Each structure stands twice: as C-alpha cells, then as structure tokens.
Amino acid sequence: GAVVSQHPSRVICKSGTSVKIECRSLDFQATTMFWYRQFPKQSLMLMATSNEGSKATYEQGVEKDKFLINHASLTLSTLTVTSAHPEDSSFYICSARDRGSYSNQPQHFGDGTRLSIL
Amino acid sequence: GDSVTQMEGPVTLSEEAFLTINCTYTATGYPSLFWYVQYPGEGLQLLLKATKADDKGSNKGFEATYRKETTSFHLEKGSVQVSDSAVYFCALSDTDNNAGNMLTFGGGTRLMVKP
C-alpha cells in the first residue's frame, strides 16, 4: 500500500533553532501534501496545503514566514519551523494523496514528528 | 462549510464489549467518509472508508455505514480487544472542496479497552 515517510520522528532543540521536517511519498507521486499540527488530546489542525512546484496555501492564522513549506518534487515536501520557540512544541503530521486520485481516495499519513523546544 | 462531529471520549470498555462511536457530518457536496485510527505516538492510519450513500466500509472487524438520510457514519465493532485502544477520527472529503480535496476531521474519540 501507499507509504508516507516522515522524518525525523522526534526533535528536541533549543529556542531560536530552525527545524526542518521531511515528508516523502515512497511508492507514489503526490502533487498535493498536507501539513497538520496536533496538540495533546486534540484533533488535527490543518496548517497548510503543499502544492508541487508552487506556493503553499496556508490556513487562516498560520504564519507563512514561521512555517516555511517547500514542495520541490512529486515525492517530497518539507516544513521548516523557523526560529522555533517553546510554543511551537507540538506533534506535526503530514499526509499525501496519490497524484490524480479523487476526493473519494484516502490520504496517507506519515507517522508524525514530535517537536520539543526547550 | 463542512464539519464533522464525533462523540466525546474517552470511551472505556471491557474486552469483548460492543463498540459504537457516533459520527455525524455536514457537507455542501457529495462527500466521501473515512475513519482513521491513531495509536499512541503515531500518525494516522486509514481504518475504513465509504464513498457514497448506503456504502458500508469494513476492516479488522470494524464497520461503518454511510447514512445520507441521517448524515451519519457511526463506527461499530462487535467485540473489542485491548489492542483496539487508540484514538479514532471520523473525516470527510468533499467534492465541492476547492482546497485540493482536504480532509475535514472530527475531534477524535479516545477508546480505552480494559482486559
């Protein structure tokens, strides 16, 4: 089945550091990938939609200069949390849908990245 | 806009008990409906899906039927196991959605199964 690999799975770093998270579709191509943030015991909050070869679409309230998204190829999207602060600590999850699939096809999720800013 | 409402948890059951997690939705188009499961510290895994009215999705003993008349997609399992303990998310993907077919999630329901 379709596999999405997310790396790293856990990051612990100092305040002010920039952190890059990678999301790769391993056996399919994805023109669109999605980045979510999940707070403890809460649902997923969509942060942005990443489009291959073009700018990401950010949800209201998400700072695009804070959360940089690059979708340089059909199999890779990256999320960079710039100058991270403790309030950015969270669980970040990416997902992707097979290129050309319709809305009735499921998204495939990565295993998530737990980001802890000290 | 689209929305998904799930019953609040946690739901605590004994092993072999019957499970129902309610999910209702509102959508402007003709949505596809999904149940995802999240085990502790992990991402989401697709559990089952249904793409049109009266479809029944099933997997690993779990079932859910797409009920257009009641706009519901309740998750059921006849006999839960301890290994089913996880958080379950109901979600929809709407054909009318312009944002690349994004998913709209419910709030999640935590299931705890005791031996």
Interface residues (C-beta under 8 A of the other chain):
Chain A: V4 Q6 T32 F34 K41 Q42 S43 L44 L46 T49 N51 T57 I93 S95 R97 Y102 S103 N104 Q105 P106 Q107 H108 F109 G110 D111 G112 R114
Chain B: P31 S32 F34 Y36 G41 E42 G43 L44 Q45 L46 K49 T51 F89 S93 D94 T95 N97 A99 G100 N101 M102 L103 F105 G106 G107 G108 R110
